[in-house]
């Protein structure tokens, strides 16, 4: 069928080499079980990132389900993927809030970024992806991803970590141990397990050591308080829509659903995330194509546009930005079941979770020290994924075309350098660093001698972005949200398969 809803039922027991194609499904009992696996795979990041962006995690979970259904309908069931909360916007959102912006400005800026992403997808669908690679070669894409991640270091150092440094330290160590020491699925959900560990540790310390004195996020003075404040959980209803955004008497915001507002300064701060999302979606589509054995190049633009539409839908009611998730691609790699029916099940489960205010209150209660331990890992990994893009595409930093322009852009982005154009308009940090990295690279390439341009073209600065790993070739850069894996580009499941085969 045109919308990809006409699945053929695959009967019987699956053999080791059997696969379930996107347009097939198992019986509904097994399909529901597979859908539950997809929910668990996407769950940790989909509610952690709204927390660190100051948005409502209950609403984010619900809108991720709606965005996923929209995505699957737009790609007509040919690209099985789940849309969870994107990490690419965290840096821009932090910069907006540092300038005094509220959640409506944040989601307004994200909505505009979603529109831009959708338009880029439409352009790629009709024109092809060759132009995109020329404008945003791997040397530039890697630089943008790196400055997005490392620009967030002050958020950890100044907001989350000081709330409870010892809980933050132990949560960080727990994350590292889970991600490295365990095989398979445990390593994939290290962030989720660390969040549970840190919250339980905070509860134990509250019972044994009593209150702690620290500055809570959004406050200016230290107060005595319990690490884990559960006051709002008991009062929350089991079923109901997410609450509307409200402001307390002291001016602090309690995020919920709201309508976006638009600010030019805020929009410029989040637009660089579009570059990361383009690279990410491209890599994920190629990974799915590799696993399913279907050529999905013609669906590349449609998938990117669908991700933009998902972000538009979510942010239009105050939800978080969305992106395709490598975690769920890993589930497909492990199960060899690529049926989009399982993703529809996962999306419906996410919508049901989003209709529970009690669940939202539980998630919103996560202690600041726990977020400190998690984000110190996550933000660093976002930045290092930029270096991963450079490495996998053989970017030659002995060539000044690649070295000099992006060096300037990265320092401007990480150091939050500011350019003040008027009393009302300033470019800084991620936005300014991205503009410099892209503009200066193309300027340098246009004025460089022919031999330097030739060398740059031969070492991943422009053109194709194929990634070779062992005996397999993958597509474009691995996504920014592949945060829980340090494995093989394009196929998040292969790391675990190979590690499980080690003697």
N, C-alpha and C positions, 0 to 999 in steps of 0.2 A: 504494500500500500504506500501511497505517496508520503504519509507522515511517519512511516516506519512502525506502525502499530499492528501489522499483520504477521505475528510470529508463527513460525512452524514449530510444532511441538516435537521435541526429540525424546523418544521413548527409550525405556530400558536403562541398563547400567552403563555408564561411560567407561571405556577402556582407557589405558594410560595415554594413548596417542589421540584419543577422541577430543574434539573441540566442539563448543557450542557457538555458532556464528551470531553476529549481532541481530540477524533477522530470525533467529531461532530462540526457543526457550525450553527449559525443562518443565516438568509438572509444577503447578503453583506452589506446592509444599516446599520443594527444593529451591524454587525461585525466591520465595520469601526468605529462606535461610541465607541464600547468597546476598539478597538485598540487605539483610541484617549485617553481614560482614562489611558491606560497603559503608553502612552507617558508622560502624565502629572505626573503620579506616579513616573516614573524613572528620570524625567527631572532634578530636582533640584540637586541631588547628582551627576548625570552623568556629569554635567558641572562645579559644584563647585570643585570637587576633582581634575580635571585637572588643574584648576586655582591654587590651593594651592600646586600642584606638579610642577608648572611651565611648563606645557604642553599645547597644543592647544585644547581648549574646542570644537571648531567647528569640528576638526578632531576626537575628542573623541566621540562626538554624532554620527557622521557618522559611525565610526568603531564599535560603540556599536550595531548599526543596522545590520551590516555585521556579527559581532560575534554572535548575537542572531540567525540569520538565520543558521549559521554553527552549532550552538548548537542544534537547533531543528532538523536539518537533522541528526546529529550524534546520538541523542537519539531517532530517528525515531518517533518523535512526542509524545512520552509517558510521557515526563516530561515537561509540559508547564512552561516556565520560560523566563524572560528577562535578558540579560546580560548588566549591566551598569558598570560604573567606580567603581573599588574597592578602598575602603579606607585602606585596609590592607597594601598597599605599601607606604602610605604617610610618615611614619616614616623613612623607608629605603631611600626613595628618598630625604627627607630632609637631611639625613646624607651624601648622595652622594654629594649633592650640597654644603654642608658645607665644604667638602673636596676639592671643586673646580671642581667637575664633571659637565659636560654640559648635555643637553637633550639627545644627542646620547648615552652617557654612561648610562644614566637613563633607556632609552628604551632597550638598549642592555641587561642590568641586568634583566629587567622585562621579556624580551623575554626568557632568560634562565630559569627564575622562571616558566614561562608558560610551557616550555618543561618538567621541573621536575614535575609540577603538572599533565601534561598529562600522563607522564610515571607512576606516582603514581596511576592515574585513571585506566590505563591499567592493572597494577599489581593487584589492588583491583578487577577488573572485573574477572580476572582469579583465584585469590587466595582467595578472600573474605576479608571482612573488619576486621576480628578478630585480625590479626597481627597489623593493624594500631592502634587499640585501646590499644594494649599492649605497643607499642612504644611511642605513644602520648596519655597518659591517661589525663583525665580532669584536674588534678592538674597541669600538665605541659602545656596543651593547654591554660588554664586560665592565667597562668603566662606569656606566650608569648603574648597573646592578651593584657594583662595589660601593659606590658613594651612597646609594640608598641605604645599604645595610650599616655601614660604618658611621654614617651621620647620626644614627640612633644611639650611639654609645653614651652620650650625656643623659638620655632618658633613663637608662639603667642606673647610671652612676648617681644621678641627682634625685630620682623619684622613687624607683622601686627598691633598689638595694638598701638604702638607708632605713627603710621601714622596719626591717629585721635582718640584719646582716648575717646572723648565724643560720637562720632558716634558709636564707637565700644561698649561702655557701653550700649547705648540705643538700638542698634541692638541685643545685648545679651539679654537684658530684654524683647524685643519684641519676640524673639525666645522662651523664657521661657513661656511667657503669651500664645502665640499661641499653644504651645505644651501641655499645662496643662489645660487652661481655656476653650478651645473649644473641641467639640466632633467631631467624625467621620473624614471626609476627611480633614478638616481644620487642625487638629492636625497632620495629616500625612505629610502635606506639609509645616510645620512650618519653615523649613530652607529656602525653596524657597520663602515663603512670607517675611521672614526676609531679604532676599537679596534684594527684591523689596523695602521694607520699608527703608532699610539703604541707598540704592542708591537714592531714592527720597529725603530722609532727607539730604543727601550730596548735592544734586542739590539745595535744598531750602537754605541751609547754604551758598553755593557758591553765590547765588543771593543776600542774605541778609547780610551776614557777610564778604564776599569777600574771598580772598585766605588764605590758612593756611601755616604755616611754620613748616615742619617736614621732616624727612628722608624717602624718598620713598624706596620701596623694591629694593634691589640690589645696592642702592646708598650708599655713605659713608658720605655725608654732607647734612645738612638740606637746603632746598630750599623753596621759595615761590611758591605755585602751587594751582590750583583748586582741590578740593577733587575728583570731577568726571570729568575726562578728556575724552571728547567725540570727540576729533579731528579726530580720525581714523574711526569713524562710517560713517560720510558723504561721505568720499572718497571710502569706500568699495563697491564693486559690489554686486548686488542682487544675482547673480548666478555665480558659479564658484567653482573650487576645492580649498581646503585650501591652503594657501601660503606655500612656502618652508621656513624652518628655516633660518633666517639671523642674522648676528651680526652687531650691530651699530658701529660707529667709536669709541665710548667710551668702546667697549667690551661687552655691554649688549646684551643679546640674545632675539630675538623675535621668540617665538616657532612656528613651523609649521610642515609640514611633513619632514621627514629626514630618512636616513638609520641608523640603530643602530651601535654602536661600543661596544667593549667588554673589560671589566676591571675586573680582579679577585676580587679586593677590593670592587668594586661596586656590583658585583654579590653576594658576601657574605653578604652584607648589606640588600639585599632584599629577600634572600632565606627564612628567618623566616616567611615572609608573606605567604608562601606556607602552613605552618602549620595552620594558621588562615583560609585560603581558604578551606582546607580539612574539617575542622570542620564546616565551614559555609555551604558548599555545601551539606554535609551530613545532617545537620539539615533541610535545605530547601527541599531536596528530600523527607525526611520523612514527612515534613509538607504537601507537595503536595500529597503524598500517603494517608495521613490522610484525607485530604479534598475530594479527588477523589474516595476514597475507593478501590484503586488499590494497590497491593503489588509491590513496585518499588525497592525492595532490589537488584534484579538482574540488575537493571539499575543504581545503585549507582556508580560503577566504570566508566561506560560509561558517566554519567553526569559530574563527576569530570574531566575525560579526555577531555570532550567537552569544559569545562570551560578553561582548559589549552590551547586548540586549539584556543579558542576565544582570549585569551591573546596573543598568538603567532601572530595571524593575525593582531591584533590591534597594537602591539608594533613593528612589522616588518616595518611599515611605519611611526613610530613616535607617534602612538596613546597611549592611557592610558590602564592600565590593566583592565580586566573585571572580573565580578563575578555575580552569580545569585542574583536577588534583592528581598528582603522581601517585599518591597513596592508593587511590582506587585503581589506577593502572597496574600497580603492584599486585592487588587482589586478583585482577584478571590474569596476570602472568602466572600466578600460583595455581589458580583453579582451571585455567584454560576455558573459562566460560565468559564469552564476550557479549552475552545477551543483553540488549537494552532493557528488557523486561525487569531484570534485577535492579537496574538504575531507577526505573519508575517506582518500584517498591521502596527503595532507599529514600527517594524523594518524598513519597507519601509519609513514611515514618518520620522524616525530618519535620514535615509540616505538623504532624501530631505533637512532636516534642515542642515545637514553637507555640503550640496552643496551651501550654502549661506554665502559668506564671510561677508556680512553685519551683519548677525546673530552672526558670530564669533567675529567680532569687538565689537559688543554690549556686549557680554559676557566678553570679555577680558578687557573691560573698568571698570568693577566693582571696586569701590574704596577700597583701602587697609584697611581703618578703618572698612568697612562693613565686609570684610573677617576676621578681628580681632574679631568682635562680634560673627560671626558664628563659627569660628574654636575653640574659647575658650570653646564652648559647645560641638562641635563634637569631639574634641580630648579627652576631659574628658570622654565623653560617650564611646568612643572606649576603654579607659582604664578600665572603670567600667564594661564593658561587660565581662572582664576577671573575675571579682568578681562574676558576674552573673553565669558564667559557674561553678565556684566553688560551689556556693550556690545550684544551681539546681541539681548538682551531689553529694551533701552531702560530699564534701571533708573535712576530719577530720584533722584540723590543730593542734590538741592536739598531733598528731602523728608526731614525728620528721622526719620521712621519707618524709612526705608531707611538713613540715614547713621549715626545714633548707636549703635544696638545692634550692627551688624556691625563698626563701628569698634572697639568694645570687644573683641568676640570675636577679631578679627584680631590685635590687639596682644597679647592674652593668649596666643593660639596661637603667634605668631611669637616672642614674647619668652620663651616657656616659663614663664609665670607659674604659681605653685603655690598650691593651697589645701589645707592639711593638716587633715584631719578627725580623725585619730587617729594613733597610732604606726604603724599598719599600713595606713592608707589615705590616699592623697594624690591629688588630681586636679591635672593640670598640662597645659600645652602644648596639643596638638591636641585632647585630650578635653575639657578645660575650656573652651577657646576655642569648640569646636563647641556645647557645651551653652549657653554664654552667647549665641552668635550666634542660635541657634534660639529659646531661651527668651526672651531680651530682645526679639527682634523681635516675637514674638507678644504679649508684654506691652505693648510700645510701641503696637502696632496696636490692642490692646483698649482702651487708655486715651486714644488720640489723638482729637482732634476729627473730626467726620464729614467735613469738607472735606479733611483730610490723608489720611484713609483712602481717600476717593474718588480723590484724585490718585495715591496709591500703586497702587491697583487698575488705574488707567489707564496705568501706566508699567512694567508687567512685574513688580510686586512679588508679585502672586498670580495665580492662574488659569493660562491657557494660556501656552505658551512657544514659539510659532512664531517661526522665524527667516527673515527675508526677505533674499535676496541677489540683486540684479539682477531677473531675470525669473522666479526660482524661489523657492518657499517650502519650507522644511525644517522638521523637527520640533524636538525638545527639544535641550538643550545638547549641544555637541560633547564627546566623551569625554576623560577625563583622560589616557588612553593614546595620544591622537592626537599623539604627541610629536614626530614628524618632519615634521609639516605645519603651515604657518601659513596654510593655504588656506581653502577654502569650508566652512562648517559642513555636516555631514551627508554630503557627497560629497567624500571626500579626493582622488579622481582628477581633479576638475574643475579644480583649480588648475593641474595640469600640462597639461591639455588647453588651457586658456586661454593659459597662458604659451607653449606651443608654437606657438600661432597668432599671437603678437605679431610685428610686422614687425621 
